[in-house]
Amino acid sequence: KKMKQNTFVSIVIVLSLFFCCYETNQIKYKDGENINFYVNTIHPFRNPSEKYEYYILPFCKPDKIKTLSLSLGQNLEGDRLKSSIYSFPFKESFQSRVACVKQLNRRDLRKFINAIKNMYYFDMRYDDFQKMKGFIGTTDQIGIDERGKPISNHFLFTHLHFTFLYNEKNIIFGNVTAEISKLENLSQMRELISDNENVDSVEIEFTYSANWIETDVEWKDRAVYQEENIQEGEIHWLSLLNSFVLALLLVGIIAIILLRILKNDYIRFSKQDEEEMNDEEDYGWKLIHGDVFRFPPYKLWLCSFLGVGGQLIAVCISVLLLAIIGVLYPEQKGSLYTAGIFLYSLSSIIGGSVSTSFYKKLNGENWSRTVIGVLFVFFGPVVIVYFLSSVSAAIYHSTAGFRFFTVFKITSVWLFITFPLTLLGSILAKRFTGEFNAPVRTKKVARELPKLPWYRSVYIQVIIAGLLPFSSIYIELYYIYSSIWGLYSYHVYGILFILFLILLIVTACITITLTYFQLSSEDYQWWWRSFISGGSTGIFIFIYSFYYFSHSHMNGLFQTIKFFGFVSLLCYFMFVMLGTVGFFSSLIFVKNIYARLKVA
């Protein structure tokens, strides 16, 4: 009966996730039917998070602008889809159509010129919200003034050419390009208005054309057309090879060294037992057998971190698997956000059960505190970062800011899914969890900790523990950052999944090794040390983020707040998740080596 209930719960979770996160729908059109086409946002090339509504610039727009209802992830991404003046009948090509004729005054020209100066580009969506991007205009430097600043003409693209590839009734791919021969010199127009009091506006005609091309590529394989925006595949395979070789060498070396050292330790301990030596003559990790399982301080916090860490591992694996099988389309970042939120909520039962289970094993008295800890350990920092980025977005009038219905949806998910499942997991854990089974007894009086040399301090251990796992992912990390903060699309989720598994293995191995050396130094306070050592990779990722930001073209207060706010959450995410891996791998290791130890 219990197995049937678990199966039913699993099916409900999978189906709920599928219907909540599946935003990529196959749309079939009839010949001559107008396709779905919307305008979205504009933003500077250097600052992809600094998004603004499309119609903030005086583009052509319909008489009645309709705003589409968006998913939770799309709202978090800062999307604002609205109806457009453009019309594209399915399979019908045409040379030129007039979108509109605009009268641009001095203020309108200034808006366009500032946008072109900052290399703004537009974001349009077609079919099932697939992206089309293009620059608004271009700049031509014509000289340098007396102060050494460049003098430039700013040209507006007035004709856009759209190309669509189709297979039977489906749109496979779409692209937009600007007609270079059809430009308007906005700098000259501004001078014309400034020099002539009788002229207060200029007339500009906006046109567009479309071309439909049939292709043999099926709808399910349309991602192949995104390859021009994907980094070279050889580099990803090189990154994977680098990580695999590092992991193989590290695991092999650690296995050989530890097995050999442990074997020698057991031989030495057995000889000591035969000679009936007392504890005072022992040394190494055997000497602290009466303290190694002494429960750590701040165990409520530790258990809360471990619960959230288990939850985050489940989220990562699930999101990567959904992306690999094609449920999540990588071109749509909003679907990834939606999947992450719902997966985090649905996996709350893992967080509640892991934290409460371990808290009860550590003789925790008030298990309900772990529920509060799991609910806020990760969600709290997310709220703080979202609030700060929303305030900065509101100051800049960006679309990537606070929206009431977005906050309402997230709050509803948290209240009606996250909280009940966390509570349910905690109740189940409280009911079925037994005592902590330590292989050796803990003494009543704690042993005094020895003074260790500087090279065995926690700081050195953290550096070593974080550097090796980071070195296995730093190449791929650059491309992940480029897909988030640039124009590139990340599609190689299969490679990313393998790298993620390698990262977990390397983290576990290096943490086990450092825990052994710590115990050999007769330092039994390994509980928090193993968690911090495992999670220290997040610290290196945060340091790398400064390097990436300094070598990128991002600038401005809003983009800086957005970047480092997101990066801080990412690094905290990695710290908690990998810290959990490091802790549980060390716990298993410590239990196993002391289980084979013969003590009086």
Salt bridges, closest charged atoms under 4 A:
ASP31 OD1 - LYS91 NZ 3.33
GLU77 OE2 - LYS51 NZ 3.26
ASP79 OD1 - LYS51 NZ 3.83
ASP79 OD1 - ARG125 NH2 3.42
ASP123 OD2 - ARG125 NH2 2.93
ASP127 OD2 - ARG222 NH1 3.99
ASP128 OD2 - ARG222 NH2 2.96
ASP265 OD1 - ARG268 NH2 3.43
ASP273 OD1 - LYS286 NZ 3.03
ASP279 OD2 - LYS443 NZ 3.87
ASP291 OD1 - ARG294 NH2 2.67
GLU476 OE2 - HIS236 ND1 2.61
GLU522 OE1 - ARG447 NH2 3.95
ASP523 OD2 - ARG529 NH2 3.17
